[in-house]
Amino acid sequence: MSDDLSATPSGRYPAPSGRVWFRHRAWIPVSWTMSMVNLGAVWFAAAPGEAAHATIHALLGIGFALGAERLRARARAAAMVASLEETLDLNAHLQQMVEDLESRAGELEERLDFADRLLAQQRSAEPPGAPGP
């Protein structure tokens, strides 16, 4: 996608760098505020007896509240995904470290076996009454 901010044939502007602007975390408190304002407006619209007007404000208040919850759930899910990815990266790193340690332990075991064989050969080559090292 280009960084050109000219309108598309449909009249809409593309989101910069592929990100959707509505995902910003500031929209959560804005949505809750709009919900509370609309729920408060129900009382003012219902006082003069405008039932339709009050109903519209009630529906808007409920819609904004549901939208705020949806945004918060999406933000929470994104944080959980990031945490999971971090955990998976750490797990892969720890597995690699364990594999490295296992290979080093195998090499040390081979060296120890070799040293034991050399000592056994040296002891078997010495005369029986000779003093040890």
C-alpha positions as CSV (number, residue, x, y, z in Angstrom):
1,M,0.0,0.0,0.0
2,S,1.4,3.4,-0.9
3,D,1.7,6.3,1.6
4,D,-0.4,8.4,-0.8
5,L,-3.2,10.1,1.1
6,S,-5.4,10.8,-1.9
7,A,-8.9,9.4,-1.7
8,T,-9.7,6.1,-3.4
9,P,-12.4,5.9,-6.1
10,S,-14.9,5.1,-3.3
11,G,-14.1,8.4,-1.6
12,R,-12.4,6.7,1.4
13,Y,-8.8,7.4,2.5
14,P,-6.5,4.4,3.1
15,A,-5.3,3.7,6.6
16,P,-1.7,4.8,7.0
17,S,0.8,1.9,7.0
18,G,-1.9,-0.7,6.9
19,R,-3.1,-0.1,10.5
20,V,-6.7,0.6,11.3
21,W,-7.1,3.9,13.3
22,F,-10.0,2.6,15.3
23,R,-7.8,0.1,17.1
24,H,-6.2,2.8,19.2
25,R,-6.7,2.2,23.0
26,A,-8.0,5.8,23.5
27,W,-11.3,4.7,21.9
28,I,-12.2,2.6,24.9
29,P,-12.7,5.5,27.4
30,V,-14.3,7.6,24.6
31,S,-16.8,4.8,23.9
32,W,-17.6,4.5,27.7
33,T,-18.0,8.2,27.9
34,M,-20.4,8.3,25.0
35,S,-22.3,5.4,26.5
36,M,-22.8,7.3,29.8
37,V,-23.7,10.6,28.0
38,N,-26.4,8.8,25.9
39,L,-27.8,6.9,29.0
40,G,-28.0,10.3,30.8
41,A,-29.7,11.8,27.8
42,V,-32.4,9.2,28.1
43,W,-33.7,11.0,31.2
44,F,-33.7,14.4,29.4
45,A,-35.4,13.0,26.3
46,A,-38.0,11.1,28.3
47,A,-38.9,14.1,30.6
48,P,-40.8,16.0,27.8
49,G,-42.5,12.7,26.7
50,E,-40.4,12.0,23.6
51,A,-40.3,8.2,23.9
52,A,-38.7,7.6,20.4
53,H,-36.0,10.1,21.2
54,A,-35.3,8.5,24.6
55,T,-35.3,5.0,23.0
56,I,-32.7,6.2,20.4
57,H,-30.5,7.5,23.2
58,A,-30.9,4.2,25.2
59,L,-29.9,2.2,22.1
60,L,-26.9,4.4,21.4
61,G,-25.8,4.1,25.1
62,I,-26.1,0.3,24.9
63,G,-24.3,0.2,21.5
64,F,-21.4,2.4,22.8
65,A,-21.1,0.2,25.9
66,L,-21.0,-3.0,23.8
67,G,-18.4,-1.4,21.5
68,A,-16.3,-0.4,24.5
69,E,-16.4,-4.0,25.8
70,R,-15.5,-5.3,22.4
71,L,-12.5,-2.9,22.1
72,R,-11.4,-3.9,25.6
73,A,-11.7,-7.6,24.8
74,R,-9.7,-7.1,21.6
75,A,-7.0,-5.2,23.4
76,R,-6.9,-7.9,26.1
77,A,-6.7,-10.6,23.4
78,A,-3.8,-8.8,21.6
79,A,-1.9,-8.6,24.9
80,M,-2.5,-12.3,25.5
81,V,-1.2,-13.1,22.0
82,A,1.9,-11.0,22.6
83,S,2.5,-12.7,26.0
84,L,2.0,-16.1,24.3
85,E,4.5,-15.3,21.6
86,E,7.0,-14.1,24.2
87,T,6.5,-17.3,26.1
88,L,6.9,-19.5,23.0
89,D,10.1,-17.6,22.1
90,L,11.5,-18.2,25.6
91,N,10.5,-21.8,25.4
92,A,12.3,-22.3,22.1
93,H,15.4,-20.6,23.6
94,L,15.3,-22.8,26.7
95,Q,14.9,-25.9,24.5
96,Q,18.0,-24.9,22.5
97,M,20.0,-24.3,25.7
98,V,18.9,-27.8,27.0
99,E,20.0,-29.4,23.7
100,D,23.4,-27.6,23.8
101,L,23.9,-28.7,27.4
102,E,23.0,-32.3,26.5
103,S,25.5,-32.3,23.7
104,R,28.2,-30.9,26.0
105,A,27.4,-33.5,28.6
106,G,27.7,-36.2,25.9
107,E,31.1,-34.8,24.9
108,L,32.3,-34.7,28.6
109,E,31.1,-38.3,29.1
110,E,33.1,-39.4,26.0
111,R,36.2,-37.6,27.4
112,L,35.8,-39.2,30.8
113,D,35.4,-42.6,29.2
114,F,38.6,-42.0,27.2
115,A,40.5,-40.8,30.3
116,D,39.3,-43.9,32.2
117,R,40.5,-46.2,29.4
118,L,43.9,-44.5,29.4
119,L,44.3,-44.9,33.1
120,A,43.2,-48.5,32.9
121,Q,45.8,-49.2,30.1
122,Q,48.5,-47.4,32.1
123,R,47.7,-49.4,35.3
124,S,47.7,-52.7,33.3
125,A,51.1,-51.9,31.7
126,E,52.9,-51.2,35.0
127,P,54.6,-54.1,36.8
128,P,52.6,-55.4,39.8
129,G,55.1,-54.2,42.5
130,A,55.8,-50.7,41.1
131,P,54.7,-47.7,43.2
132,G,51.7,-45.7,41.9
133,P,51.8,-42.0,40.9
